[in-house]
Amino acid sequence: MCVTRPGATLSPCLNLFIDIDHSDQTMTTAVRNYPESNITLGALCMCAAMLGGSSIDVVVKALAGDYPTAQIVLLRSAFAIPIITFVVYQSVGLAALKYAGFRWQLWRGLLTAGANFGFFYGLGYVPLVMALMLAYISPVLIVLLAKPLLGEDIGPWRLCGVLVGFAGVLIVVQPDEFGMHPAVWAIIGSAVCWALLSISNRALAGKVSTPVLTFYTYPVALLLAALLTWGQWIEPVGWDWALFALAGFGSLIAHGFAALAYRYAAAGLIAPFEYTALIWISLAGFLFWGEVPSWAVWVGGVAVILGGYIALRAPA
């Protein structure tokens, strides 16, 4: 568990980022100590987290037509780093950043950069709901990659979930229409990066605090984005600055409410509420861009979600 630095006081919002024990046994025990009525609160927190995460996707899509992907990643990271640095200082102290394992954090930083660049680039060309459905393949990839990287058994039912998930991706992508567009492959590549990032989090469970892990997801992306933005900077105008700030704050808000949600209820009870993001994304896509997902996107998306559920919940 993360121990708060003596004398440090945190606001309720910043307390969301204090580390919680990553081990399954401790998490289960902690959850069981909450009264049953808190399941509702946990679900509401997860819905709030998904609303915050969806706002990032909407903002990025709005900015993608006027700014290069690298600049969006750059400013999003620039707004987020001061906040997460303050959170680290208040919760575990800045000295904790020295003992996080440089190679691990460099690897995680590169994965985060790949995930951000891939998904943000894809949002500029792919409808919102389609992009989100493709991103939902990440849980399936986690199960598939956990075997060679962590030695975890897959088992026939989990393998079935993997196959169902990939079949769903093929339905969503519709190769004849979108399959060759680099934006689709960028989003799938982003999902691969997120899956590898999640596996790295599992490997570091109980070794590095959540605020420190969160901090190291930003600097590498910031540096790479700065290099790629060099000579291509476009001065933001008017409310665009506010949108860039929202993209930075939204990721921290989403992370905080998600962490709080898992404090109030077991993962299996509130994880389905992650899919409430589809509500916000569908509404935003229709209201702002007139996007109406095709039947293939919905059918394939259901297959992707079902495959992810089977892959994660089935016995090994």
C-alpha positions in Angstrom: 0.0 0.0 0.0 1.0 3.5 -0.6 1.8 5.5 2.6 1.0 9.2 2.7 4.0 11.4 3.4 3.9 12.6 7.1 2.3 16.0 7.4 0.8 15.9 3.9 -2.9 16.7 3.5 -4.9 15.9 0.4 -8.1 17.2 -0.9 -10.9 14.6 -1.5 -10.2 14.8 -5.3 -6.5 14.2 -4.9 -7.2 11.3 -2.5 -8.6 9.4 -5.5 -5.0 8.9 -6.7 -3.6 7.5 -3.5 -2.4 4.0 -4.3 -4.6 1.0 -3.5 -3.2 -2.5 -3.1 -2.9 -4.1 -6.5 -3.0 -7.7 -5.3 -6.3 -9.5 -6.0 -6.6 -10.9 -2.5 -6.1 -7.5 -0.8 -8.4 -5.8 -3.2 -11.1 -8.5 -2.7 -10.8 -8.2 1.1 -11.0 -4.4 1.0 -14.0 -4.4 -1.3 -15.9 -6.8 1.0 -15.5 -4.4 3.9 -17.8 -2.0 2.2 -21.5 -2.2 2.7 -23.6 -3.6 -0.2 -25.2 -0.2 -0.8 -21.8 1.2 -1.9 -22.0 -0.9 -5.1 -24.3 1.8 -6.4 -21.7 4.4 -5.5 -19.0 2.4 -7.2 -21.1 2.1 -10.4 -21.8 5.8 -10.4 -18.0 6.5 -10.0 -17.3 4.2 -12.9 -19.9 6.0 -15.0 -18.3 9.3 -14.1 -14.9 8.0 -15.1 -16.2 6.9 -18.5 -17.8 10.3 -19.0 -14.4 11.9 -18.3 -12.6 9.5 -20.7 -15.2 10.0 -23.4 -14.7 13.8 -23.1 -11.1 13.3 -24.0 -12.0 11.4 -27.2 -14.5 14.0 -28.2 -12.1 16.8 -27.6 -9.3 15.1 -29.5 -11.6 14.5 -32.5 -12.6 18.1 -32.4 -9.0 19.3 -32.4 -7.7 16.7 -34.9 -8.9 18.6 -37.9 -6.9 21.7 -37.1 -3.8 20.4 -35.2 -1.3 17.6 -35.8 -1.5 14.6 -33.6 1.9 15.3 -32.1 0.8 18.7 -30.9 -2.4 17.3 -29.3 -0.3 14.7 -27.4 2.2 17.4 -26.4 -0.3 19.9 -24.9 -2.4 17.2 -23.3 0.7 15.9 -21.5 1.9 19.4 -20.7 -1.3 20.2 -18.9 -1.4 16.8 -17.1 2.2 16.6 -15.8 2.0 19.5 -13.2 -1.1 18.0 -11.7 0.2 14.4 -11.4 3.5 15.7 -10.1 1.7 17.5 -7.3 -0.3 14.3 -6.6 2.9 12.3 -6.3 4.4 14.9 -4.0 1.4 14.9 -1.7 0.9 11.2 -1.6 4.2 9.4 -1.6 6.8 12.2 -2.1 8.9 13.0 -5.2 11.7 10.8 -3.9 9.5 7.8 -4.9 10.1 8.7 -8.6 13.7 7.5 -8.2 12.9 3.9 -7.3 10.3 3.1 -10.0 12.7 1.1 -12.2 14.0 3.2 -15.1 13.8 0.5 -17.8 10.3 -0.5 -16.8 9.1 3.1 -16.9 10.8 3.9 -20.2 9.0 0.9 -21.7 5.7 1.9 -20.2 6.3 5.5 -21.4 6.9 4.3 -25.0 3.7 2.1 -24.8 1.7 5.1 -23.6 3.0 7.2 -26.4 2.2 4.6 -28.9 -1.3 4.2 -27.5 -1.9 8.0 -27.5 -0.5 8.7 -31.0 -2.3 5.7 -32.5 -5.7 6.4 -31.0 -5.6 10.2 -31.4 -4.5 9.9 -35.1 -7.3 7.4 -35.7 -9.9 9.7 -34.3 -9.2 12.2 -37.0 -10.5 9.7 -39.6 -12.6 7.1 -38.0 -16.1 7.7 -36.5 -16.2 7.8 -32.7 -18.2 4.7 -32.0 -16.2 2.7 -34.5 -12.9 3.8 -32.9 -14.2 2.9 -29.4 -15.4 -0.5 -30.6 -12.0 -1.3 -32.0 -10.3 -0.1 -28.8 -12.4 -2.6 -26.8 -10.2 -5.4 -28.3 -7.6 -4.5 -25.7 -8.9 -6.9 -23.0 -8.8 -9.7 -25.5 -5.2 -8.9 -26.4 -4.3 -8.8 -22.7 -5.4 -12.4 -22.3 -3.6 -13.4 -25.5 -0.4 -11.7 -24.6 -0.4 -12.7 -20.9 0.6 -16.3 -21.9 4.0 -15.5 -23.4 4.8 -12.5 -21.2 3.5 -13.6 -17.8 3.2 -17.3 -18.2 -0.6 -17.3 -17.5 -2.7 -20.1 -18.9 -5.3 -19.3 -21.6 -7.5 -22.4 -21.6 -10.2 -23.3 -24.1 -12.8 -20.9 -23.0 -10.5 -17.9 -22.9 -9.2 -18.9 -26.3 -12.8 -19.0 -27.5 -13.2 -15.4 -26.1 -10.1 -14.3 -28.1 -11.5 -15.7 -31.3 -14.9 -14.1 -30.8 -13.3 -10.8 -30.1 -11.1 -10.9 -33.3 -14.2 -11.9 -35.3 -15.9 -8.8 -34.0 -13.0 -6.6 -35.1 -13.4 -8.0 -38.6 -17.1 -7.2 -38.6 -16.5 -3.7 -37.3 -13.6 -2.9 -39.7 -15.4 -4.0 -42.8 -12.2 -4.6 -44.8 -13.7 -3.6 -48.1 -14.4 -0.1 -46.8 -12.0 0.7 -44.0 -9.5 -2.2 -43.8 -6.7 -0.5 -45.7 -7.0 2.9 -44.1 -4.0 3.5 -41.8 -6.3 5.1 -39.2 -7.9 1.7 -38.5 -4.5 0.0 -38.0 -3.4 2.9 -35.9 -6.3 2.3 -33.5 -5.6 -1.4 -33.4 -2.0 -0.7 -32.7 -3.1 1.6 -30.0 -5.1 -1.2 -28.4 -2.0 -3.5 -28.6 0.0 -0.8 -26.7 -2.7 -0.5 -24.1 -2.8 -4.3 -23.6 1.0 -4.4 -23.1 0.8 -1.4 -20.7 -1.9 -3.3 -18.7 0.4 -6.3 -18.5 3.2 -4.2 -17.3 1.0 -2.8 -14.6 0.2 -6.4 -13.5 4.0 -7.2 -13.5 4.6 -4.2 -11.3 1.7 -4.9 -8.9 2.5 -4.0 -5.4 6.0 -2.7 -6.3 5.3 0.8 -7.5 2.5 3.1 -6.3 -0.3 4.2 -8.6 0.6 7.9 -8.6 4.2 7.1 -9.7 3.0 4.7 -12.4 0.6 7.4 -13.6 3.4 10.0 -13.6 5.6 8.0 -15.9 3.0 7.6 -18.5 3.5 11.2 -19.5 7.1 12.3 -19.9 8.1 10.0 -22.8 5.0 11.0 -24.8 5.7 14.6 -24.0 9.3 14.4 -25.3 8.4 12.5 -28.4 5.6 14.8 -29.2 7.8 17.9 -28.7 10.3 16.5 -31.2 7.6 15.7 -33.8 6.0 19.1 -33.3 9.3 20.9 -33.9 8.8 23.2 -36.9 5.1 22.2 -37.2 3.7 24.2 -34.3 0.2 25.7 -34.9 -0.7 28.4 -32.4 -3.9 27.5 -30.6 -6.6 30.1 -30.8 -9.5 31.1 -28.6 -11.2 28.2 -26.8 -8.8 25.7 -28.3 -6.6 26.2 -25.3 -9.5 25.2 -23.0 -10.0 22.1 -25.1 -6.3 21.1 -24.8 -6.5 21.7 -21.0 -9.7 19.5 -20.8 -7.9 16.7 -22.7 -5.1 16.8 -20.0 -7.4 17.1 -17.0 -9.9 14.5 -18.3 -7.4 11.7 -18.2 -6.6 12.4 -14.6 -10.3 12.6 -13.7 -11.0 9.4 -15.4 -8.2 7.6 -13.6 -9.2 9.0 -10.2 -12.9 8.1 -10.4 -12.1 4.6 -11.8 -9.7 4.0 -8.8 -12.5 5.2 -6.5 -15.0 2.9 -8.1 -12.9 -0.2 -7.4 -12.7 0.8 -3.8 -16.5 0.7 -3.4 -17.3 -2.5 -5.3 -15.8 -5.7 -6.7 -14.4 -5.4 -10.2 -16.8 -8.0 -11.6 -19.8 -5.9 -10.5 -18.8 -2.5 -11.9 -16.6 -3.4 -14.9 -19.7 -3.6 -17.2 -20.3 0.1 -16.5 -17.2 0.8 -18.5 -19.3 0.3 -21.5 -21.4 3.4 -20.6 -18.8 5.2 -22.6 -20.7 4.0 -25.7 -23.6 6.2 -24.6 -21.6 9.4 -24.4 -19.6 8.6 -27.5 -22.7 7.8 -29.6 -24.4 11.0 -28.5 -21.4 13.1 -29.2 -20.8 11.6 -32.5 -24.4 12.2 -33.6 -24.7 15.7 -32.1 -21.4 17.1 -33.3 -20.6 15.2 -36.4 -23.9 13.6 -37.5 -22.4 10.1 -37.2 -24.8 7.2 -37.2 -23.0 3.8 -36.6 -23.9 1.1 -39.1 -25.3 -2.3 -38.1 -21.9 -3.8 -38.7 -20.3 -1.6 -36.1 -22.9 -2.5 -33.4 -22.9 -6.2 -34.2 -19.2 -6.4 -34.4 -18.9 -4.2 -31.3 -21.1 -6.6 -29.3 -18.9 -9.5 -30.4 -15.7 -7.6 -29.3 -17.2 -6.9 -25.9 -18.5 -10.4 -25.5 -15.2 -11.8 -26.5 -13.4 -9.6 -24.0 -15.8 -10.6 -21.2 -15.4 -14.4 -21.9 -11.6 -14.0 -22.2 -11.3 -12.2 -18.9 -13.9 -14.1 -16.8 -13.6 -17.7 -18.1 -11.4 -20.1 -16.0 -7.9 -20.7 -17.3 
